[in-house]
Amino acid sequence: KEACQMEHSLSDEAEESLCRLLKHPDTCSDDGKTIPACDLPFSNCEECIQLHSRGLEEVGKRKENLVALSELKAGQLGKISFIRGGHSVLQRLLDMGLTPSTKITLLRAAPFEGPIEISVRGSKLALGRGIASKVFVEIEHTS
């Protein structure tokens, strides 16, 4: 509860410094929930770290809030906008064709935190919830 309140009152600089201090965590240590992607328009944490010297005010912010792939509902469409994790995570997802700007559809999610099945570039892929929680999408709204 306090973390949620703090999130809404921290400056961008304080939030980014806290993220670096905690070494860019994936989940909350108290409840294990996925920490949302930040508002900075980077496609991964490594890019943010490398470009940090430019200053946050020069970078700008995302226009849309992102949702973890593991939190999509069956049938929802999204465009990959951010991937959390180091080089090995990025490479693993790249090898599967999951890169920023790629459009995906969640086909189904197994119960009890089981794997999810997605459609990407005309193929079906199954992903474990752990790796799916590192991929953040901008939800595509259908008319």
Backbone bond lengths (Angstrom), bond angles and torsions (degrees), N, CA, C in turn:
res aa  C-N    CA-C-N  psi(-1)  N-CA   C-N-CA  omega(-1)  CA-C   N-CA-C  phi
1 K - - - 1.451 - - 1.528 110.36 -
2 E 1.346 117.01 -46.99 1.459 120.23 -179.81 1.521 111.34 -64.61
3 A 1.337 116.42 -37.60 1.467 119.64 179.36 1.523 110.01 -62.36
4 C 1.326 117.20 -39.93 1.465 121.17 179.09 1.527 110.16 -63.99
5 Q 1.329 117.05 -43.50 1.460 120.69 178.54 1.525 110.43 -63.77
6 M 1.334 116.27 -41.78 1.458 121.31 -179.04 1.526 110.85 -64.45
7 E 1.330 116.13 -38.26 1.470 121.19 -179.63 1.527 111.33 -55.33
8 H 1.319 117.04 -36.91 1.457 121.11 -176.03 1.522 113.14 -84.42
9 S 1.337 118.22 -8.17 1.456 119.72 -178.68 1.527 113.50 -115.01
10 L 1.335 118.57 -9.16 1.464 121.27 179.63 1.522 111.54 -75.80
11 S 1.322 115.40 144.27 1.468 119.06 171.94 1.525 108.29 -72.19
12 D 1.320 116.91 162.42 1.465 120.97 177.92 1.520 111.08 -59.48
13 E 1.329 116.29 -39.83 1.461 120.75 -179.21 1.528 111.20 -65.15
14 A 1.341 116.98 -42.08 1.467 120.58 179.24 1.529 110.62 -66.85
15 E 1.332 116.77 -40.46 1.463 120.68 178.81 1.525 110.77 -62.12
16 E 1.332 116.93 -44.40 1.461 121.19 -178.89 1.525 110.64 -67.25
17 S 1.342 117.68 -39.69 1.468 121.29 178.34 1.523 111.04 -64.78
18 L 1.320 116.78 -40.87 1.461 121.45 177.68 1.522 110.82 -63.77
19 C 1.312 116.65 -40.90 1.463 121.62 177.94 1.532 110.13 -60.57
20 R 1.342 116.57 -45.57 1.476 119.79 179.23 1.525 110.98 -65.51
21 L 1.336 117.19 -41.90 1.462 121.70 -179.96 1.527 111.26 -60.06
22 L 1.329 116.81 -39.66 1.466 121.76 -179.43 1.527 112.57 -86.32
23 K 1.340 116.83 4.02 1.469 123.75 177.78 1.529 112.36 63.29
24 H 1.328 115.74 44.42 1.468 123.08 173.03 1.532 112.66 51.19
25 P 1.345 117.36 63.93 1.475 119.74 -177.46 1.531 112.60 -66.57
26 D 1.338 115.14 152.03 1.469 122.20 178.13 1.521 112.01 -88.63
27 T 1.335 115.09 -37.65 1.462 120.23 -174.18 1.521 110.64 -132.24
28 C 1.315 115.50 158.65 1.457 122.21 176.04 1.525 108.54 -73.25
29 S 1.323 116.89 131.28 1.468 119.63 -177.62 1.527 112.39 -69.61
30 D 1.334 118.15 -21.65 1.465 120.72 -179.52 1.523 113.42 -79.03
31 D 1.337 116.87 -47.81 1.466 118.88 -173.55 1.528 114.37 -118.95
32 G 1.335 117.64 -2.63 1.458 121.07 177.37 1.519 114.78 75.47
33 K 1.336 118.07 5.16 1.465 120.91 -179.70 1.528 110.23 -73.85
34 T 1.331 115.77 149.20 1.454 121.94 178.85 1.525 110.16 -65.73
35 I 1.325 116.44 131.95 1.461 121.45 175.31 1.526 107.37 -80.23
36 P 1.326 117.97 127.42 1.468 119.74 -179.17 1.524 111.80 -60.17
37 A 1.324 116.08 155.82 1.465 121.21 174.73 1.525 108.36 -66.24
38 C 1.323 116.25 150.09 1.462 119.91 179.41 1.528 110.59 -71.73
39 D 1.319 115.66 175.64 1.463 121.31 -178.11 1.522 113.44 -86.42
40 L 1.330 117.61 -4.09 1.461 119.74 -178.55 1.524 109.88 -74.99
41 P 1.319 117.95 144.32 1.468 121.09 -171.92 1.525 115.31 -83.20
42 F 1.321 117.31 43.38 1.458 121.13 177.39 1.518 109.35 -95.37
43 S 1.335 117.17 156.32 1.459 119.95 179.56 1.520 112.34 -92.07
44 N 1.355 117.78 -10.29 1.465 121.44 176.13 1.521 109.84 -162.76
45 C 1.335 117.57 166.57 1.465 122.48 -177.22 1.527 111.90 -66.05
46 E 1.334 117.60 -37.21 1.463 120.49 -179.19 1.528 111.16 -60.80
47 E 1.318 116.73 -39.79 1.464 121.18 178.17 1.525 110.22 -62.47
48 C 1.316 117.03 -41.34 1.460 122.15 178.45 1.527 110.14 -62.08
49 I 1.320 116.87 -46.85 1.463 121.45 -179.07 1.526 110.28 -60.93
50 Q 1.323 117.64 -45.08 1.466 121.85 -178.40 1.526 112.30 -65.74
51 L 1.319 117.49 -37.03 1.458 120.94 -175.10 1.524 113.57 -96.98
52 H 1.319 117.45 6.08 1.465 121.86 -176.24 1.526 112.31 -57.54
53 S 1.308 117.57 -31.85 1.463 121.04 -175.83 1.533 112.71 -63.47
54 R 1.338 118.22 -18.47 1.467 121.31 179.81 1.523 112.51 -70.15
55 G 1.305 117.22 -21.38 1.455 120.28 -178.06 1.517 111.30 94.01
56 L 1.314 116.24 138.11 1.462 121.29 -175.27 1.522 113.60 -67.15
57 E 1.334 117.18 -35.77 1.460 119.17 -177.19 1.525 111.98 -65.61
58 E 1.322 117.94 -26.39 1.464 121.79 179.92 1.529 111.63 -79.16
59 V 1.320 117.10 -23.99 1.459 121.90 -173.31 1.522 112.56 -78.38
60 G 1.309 118.73 -39.70 1.463 121.32 -177.07 1.520 111.38 89.85
61 K 1.326 116.14 -174.10 1.469 121.42 -176.98 1.515 110.55 -131.07
62 R 1.340 114.50 163.11 1.466 120.45 174.52 1.522 109.22 -69.05
63 K 1.324 115.02 153.26 1.466 119.85 176.69 1.523 111.53 -86.54
64 E 1.330 117.52 -28.71 1.466 122.21 -175.98 1.529 110.43 -120.14
65 N 1.323 116.77 148.23 1.460 120.80 171.41 1.520 108.76 -73.95
66 L 1.313 116.26 144.71 1.456 121.43 -179.64 1.516 110.63 -101.77
67 V 1.326 116.27 153.65 1.460 123.40 -179.94 1.522 107.68 -125.53
68 A 1.333 116.69 139.06 1.465 120.08 176.24 1.523 109.09 -63.95
69 L 1.316 116.55 139.86 1.466 122.31 178.55 1.528 110.51 -54.48
70 S 1.316 116.98 -35.00 1.467 121.64 -179.63 1.528 112.82 -67.15
71 E 1.329 117.71 -13.60 1.465 121.52 -178.09 1.532 113.56 -102.41
72 L 1.334 117.31 -2.36 1.464 119.55 177.34 1.525 110.43 -67.47
73 K 1.308 115.69 157.06 1.466 122.47 175.28 1.526 108.56 -98.76
74 A 1.323 116.63 155.22 1.468 121.50 179.17 1.526 109.80 -54.02
75 G 1.327 115.76 131.89 1.450 122.00 179.52 1.518 114.78 91.96
76 Q 1.340 117.36 -13.85 1.461 118.95 -179.94 1.521 110.88 -72.96
77 L 1.325 114.82 142.70 1.459 122.96 177.94 1.521 108.82 -104.37
78 G 1.322 115.96 147.55 1.450 119.87 176.78 1.512 111.74 -152.91
79 K 1.328 114.71 162.93 1.461 121.52 176.18 1.522 106.85 -118.03
80 I 1.332 116.90 124.70 1.461 121.03 -178.97 1.519 109.13 -62.69
81 S 1.345 115.52 127.06 1.458 120.64 -178.31 1.517 113.15 -123.09
82 F 1.340 117.67 -21.50 1.465 120.11 -176.10 1.517 109.14 -154.08
83 I 1.329 116.06 139.43 1.465 121.80 175.89 1.514 107.74 -126.51
84 R 1.322 116.27 122.76 1.460 121.49 179.90 1.518 108.49 -93.40
85 G 1.322 116.04 133.28 1.457 119.66 176.43 1.511 111.69 138.25
86 G 1.297 115.33 170.21 1.449 121.93 -179.09 1.516 112.94 -82.66
87 H 1.317 114.73 -169.15 1.462 122.08 -175.58 1.529 112.37 -57.01
88 S 1.335 118.14 -41.74 1.471 119.98 -176.86 1.530 111.67 -65.70
89 V 1.325 117.40 -38.69 1.470 120.97 177.23 1.524 109.58 -65.58
90 L 1.326 115.83 -46.62 1.466 119.92 179.98 1.521 111.11 -59.85
91 Q 1.336 117.01 -43.34 1.460 120.87 -178.59 1.525 111.22 -66.20
92 R 1.337 116.41 -41.85 1.467 120.52 179.77 1.528 110.94 -60.16
93 L 1.324 116.02 -44.57 1.462 120.33 179.73 1.526 111.45 -70.15
94 L 1.322 116.98 -38.09 1.467 121.09 176.30 1.521 110.44 -59.69
95 D 1.334 116.72 -42.54 1.466 121.42 179.20 1.531 112.15 -61.53
96 M 1.330 116.64 -26.39 1.467 121.04 178.46 1.532 112.12 -90.94
97 G 1.329 116.69 -0.36 1.462 120.30 -179.35 1.514 114.14 85.38
98 L 1.331 117.06 12.75 1.463 121.19 -179.86 1.521 108.86 -97.42
99 T 1.315 115.90 96.42 1.457 122.92 -177.47 1.525 109.15 -127.73
100 P 1.332 117.48 160.07 1.463 119.13 176.73 1.528 111.08 -53.66
101 S 1.311 115.40 141.79 1.471 127.02 -178.65 1.527 113.50 81.20
102 T 1.337 118.26 -3.59 1.464 121.34 177.21 1.529 109.17 -74.91
103 K 1.329 116.61 133.85 1.467 121.14 178.00 1.524 109.38 -89.80
104 I 1.326 115.47 138.32 1.465 122.10 -179.28 1.527 109.41 -134.20
105 T 1.327 115.27 160.56 1.464 122.41 171.99 1.516 107.42 -130.35
106 L 1.325 117.04 131.23 1.460 119.90 174.76 1.524 107.48 -80.00
107 L 1.316 116.66 119.16 1.462 121.14 -179.35 1.518 111.38 -86.03
108 R 1.331 116.59 -48.42 1.466 120.40 178.47 1.520 109.80 -162.01
109 A 1.318 114.15 157.40 1.461 121.62 177.43 1.518 108.34 -127.18
110 A 1.318 115.97 126.07 1.468 120.50 178.47 1.528 109.36 -69.17
111 P 1.324 117.54 148.42 1.466 120.06 179.01 1.526 111.76 -70.12
112 F 1.314 115.15 168.19 1.467 122.83 174.91 1.527 112.50 57.46
113 E 1.335 115.55 45.25 1.470 121.49 176.90 1.523 113.06 61.83
114 G 1.322 116.88 25.52 1.461 121.44 176.69 1.517 110.78 -73.86
115 P 1.326 117.10 -176.54 1.464 120.63 -176.54 1.529 112.42 -67.65
116 I 1.322 114.53 163.60 1.456 120.93 174.52 1.524 108.02 -113.65
117 E 1.327 115.86 153.99 1.459 120.76 176.57 1.520 107.81 -116.55
118 I 1.338 115.87 129.68 1.456 120.96 -179.60 1.524 110.45 -124.64
119 S 1.303 114.71 160.08 1.459 121.86 171.94 1.522 106.19 -109.35
120 V 1.336 115.75 126.94 1.457 121.12 179.80 1.523 108.98 -143.25
121 R 1.310 116.60 125.62 1.470 122.78 178.21 1.529 112.58 51.24
122 G 1.328 116.53 39.84 1.460 121.24 177.18 1.514 115.31 81.94
123 S 1.324 117.99 2.61 1.472 121.83 178.95 1.517 110.00 -119.15
124 K 1.332 115.04 157.44 1.460 121.03 174.87 1.522 108.50 -101.81
125 L 1.337 116.14 136.82 1.461 122.37 177.73 1.517 109.26 -131.00
126 A 1.325 116.08 144.23 1.463 121.33 172.16 1.522 107.27 -106.86
127 L 1.324 115.72 132.94 1.462 121.71 179.00 1.513 109.53 -126.84
128 G 1.325 116.47 140.60 1.458 120.43 172.32 1.521 109.35 -68.54
129 R 1.322 116.68 154.30 1.471 120.40 -178.66 1.522 111.95 -61.07
130 G 1.339 117.15 -32.85 1.461 120.00 -179.57 1.515 112.18 -60.11
131 I 1.317 116.91 -50.80 1.468 120.34 -179.64 1.526 110.25 -71.54
132 A 1.334 117.69 -34.59 1.468 120.78 179.15 1.529 111.32 -65.29
133 S 1.332 117.36 -28.18 1.467 120.15 179.69 1.526 111.97 -75.75
134 K 1.326 118.05 -8.07 1.466 122.36 178.09 1.529 112.36 -95.46
135 V 1.330 116.74 -7.08 1.466 122.14 -178.96 1.530 107.89 -105.73
136 F 1.331 116.23 122.21 1.458 121.06 -178.36 1.521 109.69 -112.61
137 V 1.325 114.98 136.56 1.462 120.68 -176.11 1.522 111.36 -122.87
138 E 1.310 113.75 154.39 1.451 121.81 168.70 1.523 104.67 -93.82
139 I 1.310 117.37 120.58 1.464 120.74 -177.05 1.525 109.72 -67.50
140 E 1.333 115.12 131.62 1.463 122.05 177.75 1.528 106.72 -92.94
141 H 1.300 115.84 120.90 1.464 120.34 179.97 1.520 109.23 -90.41
142 T 1.331 115.74 127.45 1.467 120.25 178.84 1.520 108.99 -90.94
143 S 1.320 116.48 149.23 1.468 119.20 -179.05 1.488 111.96 -90.91
